[in-house]
Amino acid sequence: MELVDFIGLGAIPIIMGLVQIVKAFTDDKRLYPVCAIIFGAAINFIVAWQMGNDLVLAVIVGVVAGLAASGLYSTGSTVRNFRSM
């Protein structure tokens, strides 16, 4: 693997922002991680397609980015709730 294979991990803040937009349209919290995974895979697929990189690897990295974005938001919420106790 090359460094360019991990370029999609920089999309984590973008994925978090897109999920925040989705939250305005639905109250079902079960969909948020799924949306994050879909956004991560889609963003990385598009970037890899434009750069001519391996598309399968890009989708896998996108899924990881989506999971990371979902976990990062969850961890931030937990810390915020812990501080207010």
C-alpha positions, 0 to 999 in steps of 0.5 A: 500500500502506498500513502495515496491509498490512505488519502480518503481518511482525510474525509473524516470531518467531511463525513461527520458534517454530512451526517450532521446534515442527515440528522436534520431530516431523520430522528432514527439514530440507527441510520447515522453510522450507516450514513457515515459508512455510505458517505465514506465509501462514496467519497473514497470511491470518487477520489480513487476513480478520479486519481486512477487508484484501486477502487476496491481498496478505496471503498475499504478505506472509505468504510474505515473512514465512515466507522472512524467518523462515527466513533469519533462523534460517539466518543466526543458525545460521551466525553461531553456527557461525562464532563456535565456530570 
